[in-house]
Amino acid sequence: MKGDLTQGPVMKTMLWFAVPMILGNLLQQCYNVADTLIVGQFLGANPLAAVGSSYTLMTFLTSILLGLCMGSGAVFSIRFGQNDLDGMKEGMCASFVLIAVLTAVLTGASFACLEWILRFQQVPPEVIGYMREYLLVIFCGIPATFLYNYFASLLRSVGNSVVPLVFLAVSAILNIGLDLWFVVGLNRGVAGAAEATVISQYVSGIGIALYTWFGFSDLRVKRRHFRIRWVCIKEITGFSALTCVQQSVMNLGILMVQGLVNSFGPTVMAAFAAAVKIDSFAYMPVQDFGNAFSVFIAQNYGARQDQRIRRGLRGAVVTAMVFCLVISAGVWVLARPLLLIFVKPEETAIIAAGIQYLHIEGAFYCGIGCLFLLYGLYRALGRPGVSVVLTVISLGTRVALAYLLSAVPAFGVAGIWWSVPIGWFLADAAGLLYYRLRRRHLFSWQAAAVQ
């Protein structure tokens, strides 16, 4: 087992760990982006709108599992930093059982509530059939999402971010090939795009689970680790539940905004679907850098490396801000060519709406970059509740302003776009103020949340 982030040059160690995570998550985005691109080019605007809206919904549903896995990963990282492998393996067993049960409940609830979800999303009549067809298949992939994210979080918690990248690369390439075969070759429509995604998800989920079991003997649990102690459950749920709430609140807000976008009709829906993919690719690297930063902080927190944490914090802020400024400039300049990847040139109304979105939101990626670092910091220091509060501030502002501003004729749909960066910066201000006021307490080992 390798990946001790408590040793070596601070920024070099963090960046070497972060790069495979960044590449891996970019590949993960290829699942739905491949669907969107192929559906948009071969099936038209209404299927594109359906797949794009489904992406927002699935991001919300899978964020619940992602939050639980990330929260568990923070505990694993701290235990690894403390060199407490037995305690780590007990936590692995407890969290696996907990998240597996919740995955089964979430999958069943998704199928049972499908019609209510479509009504809640205000899906237009010309799109609803495509969206139903797509979701009935895509819900089958929720267990695969759990498997991949659980074992990816486990491996990353011990400093191995390369193996998750390899499995994502294989499944992303498989997904693109199957997309073309099912949609273009077999004419299976949006259901074919969903089938390609689900098959690829199971390849990565089952594959990484088997590889971890057989390839990492140090992580293999034994009979004695299957005892479920209350103190272990409390610790896992304390981290996982709050991180889950944070991820869920974040994506619930986005889902509510998606419903508002849908009310503006298929043109705005399609523009939003394409622009969100570009948006996700643009700031996804800094989101993953924030997650890598969180693992770095958690391991060093467990090892009580106070000065190393502070040096990592300073370096991470500079790196994230420089990256965000460069990406903002690139998205502003290349907005139209990027949209043409997903939308045919003759769809001028869709392209115009998409450019407006990217010019407004894309100019302020520094706001979301700072927020991802704050999420990672507070999660690693045993304060996941602070991340929840920051998410509520960011998304609460976004949802409220989106509905208020879009109702003003002078703003219209642009009011939805402007609500996003305003929410980011308000949450940043709150997170930085809390850090300034509580800095001494945050780095006080006597006040540690993990005993």
N, C-alpha and C positions, 0 to 999 in steps of 0.2 A: 504494500500500500504506500502511496506517495502523496505529496501535495501539502506538506507542512508550510503554511503561509506565515508562520511566526519567525522565520529565518530568512536571511538574504536581503538584497536591496529592496526597499519598500515598493517603489513604483514599478520597477522591473518585474518583481514577483507578482504584483497585482495585475499588471497588464498581460503578462504571460498566461495568467489564470483567466483573465477576462476575455481574451481574443477568441478562444474556442466557444465560450458561452455566447458571444456576440454572433459569431458565424452560425452557431447552432440555432439560435432563435430566429435569425434571418431565414434560415432554411425552413424552420417551422412555419413561418409566415407563408412560405411557398405553397403550403397545402391549399389555403383558401385563395391565395393570389392566382395560382394556376387555374383553379375553378373559375374565378372571376374573369381572367384574361381570355380563356378559351370559350367560356359561355358568352362573354361580351362580343367576341369576334365572330363566333359561329352561330349563336342562337338569337342575339338581338338584345334590345334595351330592356324589355320586361323581364326576361330570365336573368339578365344582369342585375336588375334592381332586386329580384328575389334572392339571389345568391349573396348579394351585398348585405341586405338586411339580415339574412340568416347568419352571416359572419358576426354581426354585432351581437345577436342573441347567443350564439355559441361561445363567443368570448366571455359573455356574462356567466353562462353555465359552467364553463371549464375554469373560470377564475376562482370559483368556489374550491375546486380540487387543487388548483395551482396554489391558492393561498394556504390550504392545509399542508401541502407538500413543502412549501417554502418555510412555513412556520416550524415544521418538524425538522427541516434542514438546518435552521438556526440552532436548534437544540443539539443536533448531531455535531455541528461545527464547534460549539462550546465544549461539548464532551470530548471531542477529538483534541481540542486545544489543551484540555486538562489531562489528556492521556488516559481517560477513563473509558476503555473500549467495552467493558462489560456493561457499564451504565448506558453507553451509546446503543448497544445491541438490544437491551431491554426496551429502550425508547423506539428502536426500529420496529420491534414486534408490536408494541402497543399502537404506534401510529399507523402501521400497515392495516391492522384489523379495523381501527377506527375509520380510516379513510375509505377502506374497501366497503364497509357497511354503508357509509354515506353515499358512495358512488352508486351502489345498487338502488338506494332510495331516490337519488337524483335522476337516474336513468328512467325508473318507473314513473316518476312524477312528470318528467318531460313528455313522455308519450301520452300520459293521461290528460295533461293540460294543454295539449297542442292547439286545440281550437280556441281556447281562451287566450293563449299567447298571440295567436294571429289577430284576434279582435283587439287586444291590448295594444298591439303594434300599429293599429290603424292601417293595415295593409290594403291598398286599393284593390278593387275586384279583378282588374286585369293582371294583377301580380300574384294574388293569393293562391291560385292553383299551383303555380310553379314553386312557391315557397313551401307549401304543404308537402309537395312531392319531394323536395330536396331535404326537408327536415326529418321526414319519416325514415330516411336512410341515415342521415348524419347523426341522429341521436344514438344509433347503434355503436358509434365510435367512442362514446363517453368512457366506458371501462378502459379502452386502450389509452385514452388520455391520462387516466389515473396511473396506469402502469408506467408509462413513459416518465411522467413528471415525478412520481415517487422515487424511482431508481435514479433518475437524473439528479434530483435534489440530494439524494444520498451520496452519490459519487462526487458531486460538487462540494458537498460539505467536508469531504476529506481531501479536497484540493484537486480532484481529477475532473477536468472539464472537457477532456478530449474524447472519451468514450461516448458521452451523449451526442457530441458533434458527429461522430462517425455514423451512428445509427440514424440520426436525422438526415444526413446526407444521402444515405441509401434510400430511405423512405421518401424523401423529397423527389429524387430522380424517378423512383418508381411511380409516384403520384402523377408526375407530369406525363410520363409515358402512358399510364392507364387512363388519364384524362383524355388524351388525344384518341386513344383507342375506343373508349366507351362513348365519348361524345361525338367525335367526327367519324370514326370507323363503324361503330355499331348503332349510331343514331339513337342513343338512349337518353338524350336530353339532359335536364338538370339532375335527374336521378343517377345517370351515369357519372356525372361529375362528383356527386356525393359518394357513390360506390367506390370510385377511385381513391377518394380521401380516406374513407373508412378502412379499406384494405391496407393502405400505406400506414395508417396509424397503428394498426395491429402488428404490422411488421416491426415498427420501431418499439412499440410497447412490450411485446413478448420477447423480442430480440434482446433488448437491454436488460430485461429481467433475468433471462437465462444466462447472459454473458456475465452479469454481476455475480450470480450464484456460483458459476463454474470458474470464472476468471479472477475473482477477488476472494481468496480463502479467508483473509483477515476480516472480511465483512460477513462471513457466513455465520448465521446464528445457530446455537445449540439448544438442546432441550431446556437447560437451566435458564435460558433467556426468555422463555415463553411465560414466565410468571408475570402476572399483571398486578403491579403494586400501585396503590392509590397515589403515592407521591410521584410516580412516573407518569401516570395518567394525567394528574393535575398539571405537571410541568408541560407535557406535550400539548394538552388542550389549551393551556394558558397561552402558549406561543401560537399554536396553529389556529385556534378559534379567532383570535384577534387579527391575525394576518389574513385569515379567510374573510372576516368581516371587512377588512380594509380593501381587499381585492374585489369583493362582491359589491360593496358600496360604490367603488370606482366604476365598475362596469354596469351596475344598475343605473347609475346616472347617465352613462352613455346610451344604455338601452332606452331610457325615457326620452333622451334627445332624439334617438332614432325614430321613436313614435311620432315626435313633432315633425321631423324631416319627412316622414312618410305622408303626413297630412298635406304637404306641398305638391304631391303628385309624383308620377314615375320619373319625370325629367330630373327633378332635384334628388330623388332617391338614387338614380343611376349615377349622377354626379358625385353624390356623397359616397356611394359604394366604391367608385374608382379613386376618389381623392383620399379616402380613409386608408386604402392600401398603400398609397404613396406616403401618407403621413406615418403609418405604422413602420414602414421600412426606414423612414428618415430618422425617427427618434428611437427606434428599437435598440440600436447599439448603445445609446446612453442609458436606456432602461436596464440592459443586461450588464453594463458596466456598474450600475448601481447595485445589482444583485451580487456581482463579483466582489464589489467593495464591501457589501454586507457580510459575505463569508469571511473576507479578510479581517474585518473588524471583529466578528464573532470569535474566530480562532484566537486572535490576539487578546480579546477580552477574557476568554477562558484561560489563556496563559498569563494574564495580567501584564501585558506588554504596553504600558501606558504611553510611553513616548513614541513607540512604533505606531500606535493608533493615531496619535496626533499628526505625525508626519504623513501617514496615509491619507488622513482627512484633508490636509492642505493640498497634497498632490492631486487627489481625486477631484477636488473642486476646480482647480486650474485646467486639468485635462478635459473634464466634462464641458466646461464653458467654452473652451476653444473649439471643441468638436461641434457644439451646438451652433456657434456662430458661423462656422464653415457650412454646415448642412443647411441652415436657414438661407444663406446666400444662394446655395445651389438650387434649392427648391423654388425660390423666388424666380430665378432666371429660367429654370427649365420646366416650369409648371406645365406649359402646353405640350411640349414633347413627351413629358412623363404621362400625361393624361391620354395621349394618343396611343400609348401602349395598350390601354384597356378599351378605348372608345374609338369608333370609326370616325374619320375626319368629317363626314357629312352631318354628324350629330353635334351641330354647332351650339345649340342651347345647353346640352349637357357639358360640353367643354367649357363654355363661358361660366357656368355655375361652379364647375370644379376649379377653375383658375381663381375665381374669387375666394373660394375656401382656402386654397393653398397660399394665396398672397396674404391673407389675414392671419391664419393660424401658423403658417410656416415661418413667419417672421419672428416668432417668439418662442422658439424651441429652448432657449436658455431657461425659460420658466419651468418647463417640464423636466429639463435636465437637473436643475437644482432640486426639484421635488423628489425625483427618483433617488438622489443621494440622501435626502432627509429620510425617506422611507427606509432605505437600507441601513442607515445609521441607527435609527431608533429601534428597528427590529433586532439588530445585532447586539445592542446594549440592553436588551431585555425590557424595552419600552414599546412593544407593538401597539399599545393603546394610543400612543401619540400619533403613530402613522394613521390610525383610524380617524382620529380627530382631524388631521390634515386632509385626509381624503374627503371627509364630510364637508369641510370648508370649501375645498376645490370643486367638488361635484355639486354640492348644494348651491353654490354660487352659479355654477354653470347651468344647472337646470332652471333655476329661478330666472336668471337673466335671459336664457334662451327663449322661454315662454313670454317674458315681458317685452323684450326688444323685438322679437319677431312679430308681435302684435302691432308694433308701431309702423305705419306705412313707410316712413323714411328709411327704416332699416330692413323690414321684411326678413327674408331668409338670411341676410347678412348678419342680423342680430344673433342668430344661432352661432355663427362662426366667431363673432367677437366675444361671446360669453366664455369661450374656452380659455384664451390666454388670461383674461381677467381672473378667472377662478384659479389658474396656476399661480399667479403672482400673489394673490391674497393668501393662499396656503403657504407659499414660500416665506412670506413675511411672518406668519404665525410660527412656522417651524424654526426660523432663525431667531426670533424673539425668545422662544422657549429655550433654545440652545444657549443663548446669551445669559438668560436668567438662571438656568439650572446646570451650567457647564460643570461646576465643581461636583455637584451631586451625581451627575451622569457618570463620571469617572471615579466615583468613590466605590471601592470594592466592597466595603461594608454594607453599601446600599444595593448590592447586586440582587437582581431578581432571581437568578439561578443559584441555588444553594449547593 
